[in-house]
Amino acid sequence: NEMESRLINYNLKGNILDSKVISYDEIAEGQSKIESKIEKNKLTIHNILWIDEKKIETTFFEIKSNGKIIPISKEEEIIDSVIEQLNLDLSKVNTDLLVTKTMPNNSEEIIMVIPAYADTNNDEHHFELNSHIVVVNSNTGKITHKYFESSQTNGWVSDAIQLREITIDTAPYLVSKNNRAFGIKVYHYGSSKANPYSNKTISLFIKSKNKLKKLLHNYDVMNYGGEWNTECVGEFTDVKNTLIMLKDKTNEYFDIMIKSKVTETKNSVNENGECDSKEKITTKSTALKFDGEKYIKN
């Protein structure tokens, strides 16, 4: 004996718009089964197969307002779930800047950055974003740790200096023996040709109970700027900072050495009317120490 159930969406004239098998069971061998969870606009289907051991393949679908049942990835399903758990309206989320990354030391955890508009006066280049940074269990889709900061203090503002990119950095920032931090990098870019500018900052976070704790706030890892006549004459400064974890501790957290490379460029027109460029490169080191709440310059 076999039993199959199918979800069918019709229009008001009785025409079939779309359908999907949502359950199946058979008692002859008992080797396969389909189970589903139906929500307002979501469909989760579990295809279960027993041979030597039980295997479950899960697929996710979105039930569109036009009746179509569209497959979505597990990542998209988790993102939708997180936005719902945060009580955010999808239309208020800047999905172009939304990023996710699997935790390197735990494949069942996903780091997710959800940038949400702080107000309704937004366009493509002018906006302010509140930051929702969460760690999610990839199996359940549930938030296990979260952090919120408003646009008033997080620096996630795009205007003449545009906020172009947000990335997750999972390099081994071992801030203590049992704590590995991850970084959130934010890239800004200035569109002025005469006064070029770009900047990238990093903030460090660790898990603390059911929250995320920020240890380092918007520290420059790249800063470039200058002024020129758009043809040749001008001066530019490019600073690149690398974070290196040290063995020395302050307040139980390892110190961080900032290794800086500063490139100063000066362009001028020579006696032959050609553009000459001279570079001066210097290096220096700075220490960051933990004051009990956050890392600060020594």
TAPEBEL-V448242 format. One record per backbone hydrogen bond with DSSP energy under -0.5 kcal/mol. CO is the residue of the C=O (numbers start at 1). NH is the residue of the N-H. If there is no record, write none. Layout:
CO_NH / CO_NH
This chain:
1_27 / 3_25 / 5_22 / 5_23 / 6_8 / 7_20 / 8_10 / 9_17 / 9_18 / 11_14 / 15_11 / 18_9 / 20_7 / 23_5 / 24_34 / 25_3 / 31_50 / 32_26 / 33_48 / 34_24 / 35_46 / 37_39 / 37_44 / 41_63 / 42_39 / 43_45 / 43_61 / 44_37 / 45_47 / 45_59 / 46_35 / 46_48 / 47_57 / 48_33 / 49_51 / 49_55 / 53_51 / 55_49 / 56_58 / 57_47 / 59_45 / 60_72 / 61_43 / 62_64 / 62_70 / 64_67 / 68_64 / 68_70 / 70_62 / 72_60 / 73_77 / 74_78 / 75_79 / 76_80 / 77_81 / 78_82 / 79_83 / 80_84 / 81_85 / 82_86 / 83_88 / 84_87 / 89_92 / 90_93 / 92_117 / 93_95 / 94_97 / 94_98 / 99_113 / 101_111 / 103_106 / 106_109 / 108_138 / 109_103 / 110_136 / 111_101 / 112_114 / 112_134 / 113_99 / 113_115 / 114_116 / 114_132 / 115_94 / 116_130 / 120_122 / 125_127 / 126_123 / 127_158 / 128_118 / 130_116 / 130_132 / 131_133 / 131_149 / 132_114 / 132_134 / 133_147 / 134_112 / 135_144 / 135_145 / 136_110 / 136_138 / 137_141 / 142_137 / 145_135 / 146_212 / 147_133 / 149_131 / 150_153 / 150_154 / 151_155 / 155_157 / 156_129 / 158_127 / 160_162 / 160_191 / 161_159 / 162_164 / 162_189 / 165_187 / 167_185 / 168_170 / 169_183 / 171_173 / 172_174 / 173_175 / 173_181 / 175_254 / 176_179 / 179_175 / 179_176 / 179_181 / 181_173 / 182_205 / 183_169 / 183_185 / 184_203 / 185_167 / 186_201 / 187_164 / 187_165 / 188_199 / 189_162 / 190_197 / 193_196 / 194_228 / 196_226 / 197_190 / 198_224 / 199_188 / 200_221 / 200_222 / 201_186 / 202_219 / 203_184 / 204_215 / 204_216 / 205_182 / 206_213 / 208_211 / 210_146 / 211_208 / 213_206 / 213_215 / 215_295 / 216_204 / 216_218 / 219_202 / 221_241 / 222_200 / 223_239 / 224_198 / 225_237 / 227_235 / 233_229 / 234_267 / 235_227 / 236_265 / 237_225 / 238_263 / 239_223 / 240_261 / 242_259 / 244_257 / 248_255 / 250_253 / 253_250 / 255_246 / 256_258 / 256_288 / 257_244 / 257_259 / 258_260 / 258_286 / 259_242 / 260_284 / 261_240 / 261_263 / 262_264 / 262_282 / 263_238 / 263_265 / 264_280 / 265_236 / 266_278 / 267_234 / 268_270 / 268_276 / 270_273 / 274_270 / 274_276 / 276_268 / 278_266 / 280_264 / 282_262 / 284_260 / 286_258 / 287_298 / 288_256 / 289_296 / 294_291 / 296_289
